[in-house]
Amino acid sequence: MVDSSDVLEVGFVSSPHGVRGAVYVQLHDPESRALAAARRIGVGPRDAAGPERWLEVVECAEVPGRAGRLRVRFAELRDRDDAEALKGSTLWVDRAALPELAEDEYYLADAIGRRVVRLRDDGSSVALGTIVGLMSNGAQDLFEVEWRNAEGRAERWLFPALPGFVREVAPERVVVELPLGMLPEELEDES
């Protein structure tokens, strides 16, 4: 197992393709080029913190008309049974193989697990939940945030992963500035 800080989760195997061991991959970020540039891809169970093994990429091609969907062939997969065994697996790339980020950039996947806060005028913060996932509505990426309501029940809400809404991404938190109506009503009252 690899330290999860050394890898970046990029997508998952959605299904096998053909009879020669190729698979369809769905990227978390449809615009990402991380997988296409990688020579090796880490593979592991859906909820794992990092890959269990590494596979060598032989071929990687976009599927026309399907944003974020790739057809990938790995050297280690010989037939459809090998490909079927990977269905649902999570995929990672080695961070060392990724381009250097600018000071104000971050990988969306890195925000997962971080607390979301909104700052008050006095500098104090209001907890709005924890980022638990990423989604896309076709036009933009969205962070999925889980929070506990007054009864203690877990609920989720979404906000766009856009610079106008995300003010800071720090190791311990994501600071947001959201317009009225974007938060669940109960959270609007608190902030």
C-alpha positions as CSV (number, residue, x, y, z in Angstrom):
1,M,0.0,0.0,0.0
2,V,1.2,3.5,-0.9
3,D,0.9,6.6,1.4
4,S,-2.2,8.4,0.3
5,S,-0.4,11.8,0.3
6,D,1.8,10.5,-2.6
7,V,-1.1,9.7,-4.9
8,L,-4.1,11.5,-6.3
9,E,-7.4,9.7,-6.9
10,V,-8.5,10.4,-10.5
11,G,-11.4,8.1,-11.3
12,F,-12.8,4.6,-11.3
13,V,-13.2,1.6,-13.7
14,S,-16.7,1.7,-14.9
15,S,-16.8,-1.5,-17.1
16,P,-14.8,-3.8,-19.3
17,H,-14.4,-3.0,-23.0
18,G,-14.1,-5.8,-25.5
19,V,-12.4,-9.2,-25.0
20,R,-8.7,-8.2,-24.8
21,G,-8.7,-6.7,-21.3
22,A,-9.4,-3.1,-21.9
23,V,-11.6,-1.1,-19.5
24,Y,-13.7,2.0,-19.5
25,V,-12.6,4.6,-17.0
26,Q,-14.7,7.5,-15.7
27,L,-12.6,10.4,-14.4
28,H,-13.8,12.5,-11.5
29,D,-12.7,15.6,-13.4
30,P,-13.8,15.3,-17.0
31,E,-11.1,17.9,-18.0
32,S,-8.3,16.1,-16.3
33,R,-5.3,15.0,-18.4
34,A,-3.6,13.2,-15.4
35,L,-4.5,9.7,-16.5
36,A,-3.7,10.2,-20.2
37,A,-0.1,11.3,-19.3
38,A,0.5,8.6,-16.7
39,R,2.6,5.5,-17.5
40,R,1.4,3.6,-14.4
41,I,-2.0,3.7,-12.6
42,G,-2.6,2.7,-9.1
43,V,-5.7,0.4,-8.6
44,G,-7.6,-0.5,-5.4
45,P,-11.0,-1.1,-3.9
46,R,-13.6,1.7,-4.0
47,D,-13.1,2.9,-0.4
48,A,-9.4,2.4,-0.1
49,A,-7.1,5.3,0.9
50,G,-4.6,4.3,-1.8
51,P,-3.7,1.8,-4.5
52,E,-3.1,-1.9,-3.7
53,R,-1.1,-2.4,-6.9
54,W,0.2,-0.5,-10.0
55,L,-0.6,-1.3,-13.6
56,E,1.3,-0.3,-16.7
57,V,-0.7,1.8,-19.2
58,V,-0.4,0.5,-22.8
59,E,-3.1,2.7,-24.4
60,C,-5.3,5.5,-23.2
61,A,-7.9,7.1,-25.5
62,E,-10.9,9.4,-25.0
63,V,-14.4,8.0,-25.8
64,P,-16.0,10.5,-28.2
65,G,-19.0,12.3,-26.9
66,R,-18.5,11.1,-23.3
67,A,-16.9,13.7,-21.2
68,G,-14.3,12.3,-18.8
69,R,-14.7,8.8,-20.1
70,L,-11.5,6.9,-21.4
71,R,-10.8,3.5,-22.8
72,V,-7.6,2.2,-21.2
73,R,-5.6,-0.9,-21.8
74,F,-3.2,-2.2,-19.2
75,A,-0.2,-4.5,-19.9
76,E,-1.3,-6.8,-17.0
77,L,-4.9,-7.4,-18.2
78,R,-5.1,-10.3,-20.8
79,D,-8.8,-10.8,-21.3
80,R,-12.3,-9.7,-20.4
81,D,-12.3,-11.7,-17.1
82,D,-9.2,-9.7,-16.0
83,A,-11.0,-6.4,-16.9
84,E,-14.2,-7.5,-15.3
85,A,-12.3,-8.1,-12.0
86,L,-11.4,-4.4,-11.9
87,K,-15.0,-3.1,-12.4
88,G,-15.7,-0.5,-9.6
89,S,-12.0,-0.1,-8.7
90,T,-10.6,3.3,-7.8
91,L,-7.7,4.7,-9.8
92,W,-4.8,6.8,-8.6
93,V,-1.8,8.5,-10.2
94,D,1.5,9.2,-8.6
95,R,1.7,12.9,-7.6
96,A,5.4,13.0,-8.7
97,A,4.2,12.4,-12.3
98,L,1.8,15.4,-12.2
99,P,2.7,18.9,-13.3
100,E,3.7,21.5,-10.6
101,L,0.8,23.5,-9.3
102,A,0.8,27.3,-9.1
103,E,0.6,28.8,-5.7
104,D,-3.1,29.5,-6.0
105,E,-4.0,26.1,-7.5
106,Y,-5.1,22.9,-5.9
107,Y,-6.4,19.5,-7.0
108,L,-10.2,19.2,-6.4
109,A,-9.7,15.7,-5.0
110,D,-7.4,17.2,-2.3
111,A,-10.3,19.1,-0.8
112,I,-12.2,15.9,0.1
113,G,-12.2,15.3,3.8
114,R,-11.6,18.9,4.7
115,R,-13.9,21.0,6.8
116,V,-15.9,23.8,5.1
117,V,-16.2,27.1,6.9
118,R,-17.6,30.5,6.2
119,L,-16.0,33.5,7.9
120,R,-18.0,36.1,9.8
121,D,-17.2,39.8,9.8
122,D,-15.5,39.5,13.2
123,G,-13.1,36.9,11.8
124,S,-14.7,33.9,13.6
125,S,-15.8,31.0,11.5
126,V,-19.0,29.0,11.0
127,A,-18.7,25.3,10.4
128,L,-20.7,24.2,7.3
129,G,-19.8,20.5,7.1
130,T,-17.1,18.4,5.5
131,I,-16.4,17.9,1.8
132,V,-17.2,14.2,1.1
133,G,-17.2,14.1,-2.7
134,L,-17.1,15.7,-6.1
135,M,-19.7,15.8,-8.8
136,S,-20.2,17.6,-12.1
137,N,-23.4,19.0,-13.5
138,G,-21.9,19.1,-17.0
139,A,-21.2,22.8,-16.7
140,Q,-19.0,22.9,-13.6
141,D,-17.5,20.8,-10.8
142,L,-19.4,20.7,-7.5
143,F,-18.2,19.9,-4.0
144,E,-20.5,17.6,-2.0
145,V,-20.6,18.6,1.6
146,E,-22.0,16.6,4.5
147,W,-23.2,18.2,7.7
148,R,-25.4,17.3,10.7
149,N,-28.7,19.0,11.2
150,A,-30.2,20.0,14.5
151,E,-31.5,16.4,15.1
152,G,-28.0,15.0,14.4
153,R,-29.0,13.5,11.0
154,A,-26.4,13.6,8.2
155,E,-27.5,15.7,5.3
156,R,-25.7,16.8,2.1
157,W,-25.6,20.0,0.0
158,L,-23.6,21.1,-3.0
159,F,-21.6,24.2,-4.1
160,P,-19.6,25.1,-7.2
161,A,-15.9,24.5,-7.0
162,L,-15.2,28.0,-8.5
163,P,-12.8,30.7,-7.4
164,G,-15.6,33.1,-6.7
165,F,-17.0,30.7,-4.0
166,V,-13.8,29.1,-2.7
167,R,-11.6,31.7,-1.0
168,E,-8.9,29.5,0.5
169,V,-8.0,25.8,0.5
170,A,-5.8,25.1,3.5
171,P,-4.6,21.7,4.9
172,E,-7.2,21.8,7.6
173,R,-10.1,23.6,6.0
174,V,-11.8,25.2,2.9
175,V,-13.0,28.7,3.4
176,V,-16.0,29.7,1.3
177,E,-18.0,32.8,0.5
178,L,-21.4,31.8,-0.7
179,P,-24.4,34.0,-1.7
180,L,-27.7,33.7,0.2
181,G,-29.7,30.8,-0.9
182,M,-26.8,28.5,-1.7
183,L,-26.6,26.9,1.8
184,P,-29.3,24.7,3.4
185,E,-31.7,27.0,5.3
186,E,-30.6,25.8,8.7
187,L,-27.0,26.7,7.9
188,E,-28.0,30.1,6.5
189,D,-29.4,30.9,9.9
190,E,-26.1,30.1,11.6
191,S,-24.0,32.3,9.4
